[in-house]
Amino acid sequence: MRRFQPFLIGSLILGSALAIGCAEHRYRTYDPYYNDYHTWNTGEDGYYRQWLGERHYNYVEYNRLDKARQREYWEWRHKHNDRDHDRDRDHDRDHDRDRH
């Protein structure tokens, strides 16, 4: 049994490291409606969850949505791109500066 302890401890450490490293699932998904690719990461997932919330839809993984809902998401998503997100942040910063 003592001979297997280092192997067991090593396996547990390696397994923990792999689990932590996989905390953010990233993959590229193709948007067939706008003919572009998006990296599905925590940022994209945030937009997706925002879209679900605005429409009062229950959470379903994107890749399990039917084609009509996927199209609806991409149409919404392209109207809410990252630049809009940054512009809102800049607007908030300017607004805070004006109040002080």
N, C-alpha and C positions, 0 to 999 in steps of 0.2 A: 504494500500500500504506500509506503514512503517513497517509492520510486515514481509513483504516479502523481504525487502532490505538486511537484514543479509544473508538470504538464497541465494539471487541473487549474492551478493558479494562473498560469500563462493563458490558458483558454478563456478563463473568466475575464482577465484584463483585456485580451484582444476582442472578445465579444462585446464588452462595454464600450471600447473605443469605436468599434464599427457601428454600434447602435447610436452613439452620440454623433458620429460623422454623417449618419443618414437622417438626421433630424429634419433637414430641409430637403425635400424631394425636388429635384430640378429635372425638367425635361422640356424639350422643345415641342410645341404643338403648332400645327399648320392651320392658319385661318383661310379657308378656301374662298371666303366671300371677299376678302381684301388682298388675297394672294400674298400673304406674308407670314412670317414665323414669329412666335412669341415664346419666350422662356417662361415656363410655368414654375414659379418659385413663390416665396412668401409674398412678394409684392403683387404678382398677378393673382394669387389666391385672395389677397385683400380686396382687390377690385372685384373679383368674382363674388366674394361674400357680400360686398356692398351692393352689387347688382341684385343678388338674391334677396337681400333685406329690403331694398327699395320696392321690390315686386311682391314681397311677402311670400316668396317661394321657400319651401323646405330645402335644406341642404341636400344636394345630390352631387356626387363627384361629376366634374365637368364631362369627362369621357363617357359617362352613363346617360347624359342628356340626349333627348332625341334631336334630330337635325334642326328642327324648327327652333327649339330653345337655344341650341348652339349658335344659330344665326342671330337670334335675338340678342344673345350676349355679345357677340362680336360687333354688332351694329352699335350697341350701347358703349362697348369698350372703346371703339374708335372715336366716339364723341367725348370720352373721358380719358384722354391720353395722359402720359406723364407730364407733358408740358403744362397742361391745365392744372395738374396737381401742384407743380412748382409755382405757377402764377398765383394760385390761391394762397400759397405760403408767403409769397412776396407781398400780396395784397394785405394779408394779416399783419405782416411786419410793418408795412407802411402805415396801416391803420393804428397800430400800437404806438408808433413813433409820433403820429399826429395827436394822439390823446395826451402825450406827456409834455 
